[in-house]
Amino acid sequence: MPNSSSMTVFLLLEFADTRDLQLLHFWLFLGIYLAALLGNGLIITTVACDHRLHTPMYFFLLNLTLLDLGTISTTVPKSMANSLWDTRAISHPGCAAQVFLFTFLMSAELYLLTVMAYDRYVAICKPLHYRTLLGTRACVHMAAAAWGSGFLNAVLHTANTFSLPFCQGNSLDQFFCEIPQILKLFCSAAYLREAGVLVVSVCLVFGCFVFIVLSYVQIFRAVLRIPSEQGRQKAFSTCLPHLAVVSLFISTAIFAYLKPPSISSPYLDLMLEVLYSVVPPAVNPLIYSMRNQDLRDGIRKLITWTSI
């Protein structure tokens, strides 16, 4: 019977069983990955170089793009390599690293999105106190808390997961290592132990979700009281990108993990995980740049400067 100490490799779910489709998957993921690198890299460079964007909102956006780059770099390159070399294997340490990094980055992103909702709440509902409540030190502390909380959550889950015995083989119904799929390989008693830890995490996630919803309820109430149409449009333009990113993040995660068992299948799960873990890091830069004139001007200025 295999256990966590004797198991040396895990087998990931392959996208296709024919060589042509494997290569198609490789090139498709390569295109998405390069688009994510380009889009997030442009935002990072623009925010870092343009002094007009050295504000709390763009500081948090900079952190979000770093998390997005880390998330997509944790899962996509290994999947591309497996398709290119026609293999399903990932080593035990490699799987543990994926679980740790993915849990760390996704947890930190949720906490950071919660902080960003607070930033928008203060900016619109308490504008006179904005510089006081969101000074440089406060922003650094909140960003550090998001990263630190994600790190601690990842350490807890990774240490707990890989200290438990596996009794159900080594095949995962997913293209990367993640805790819900690894849970299926546990012995029944061990499953309950990790499930208890997951319940705590779900409560934290629910708390973040409630905070974001309540923040936007207050934001929309404040925006609707603005007398001028131009003022309302300006306020909405600073909130809608964040709201779109939050909606994409939470809705895909909920559908991926809470869908009815009756419609579950390995390939449906695979597509949902792509939508949840690969698509958001690639499209978030587009979402933020579409409605943000200052960011678009900064990117245009950066491109003009580099082309000279």
Salt bridges, closest charged atoms under 4 A:
ASP50 OD2 - ARG52 NH2 3.01
ASP119 OD2 - ARG120 NH2 2.95
GLU194 OE2 - HIS157 ND1 2.99
GLU229 OE1 - ARG232 NH2 2.60
ASP269 OD1 - LYS259 NZ 2.65
ASP297 OD1 - ARG300 NH1 2.90
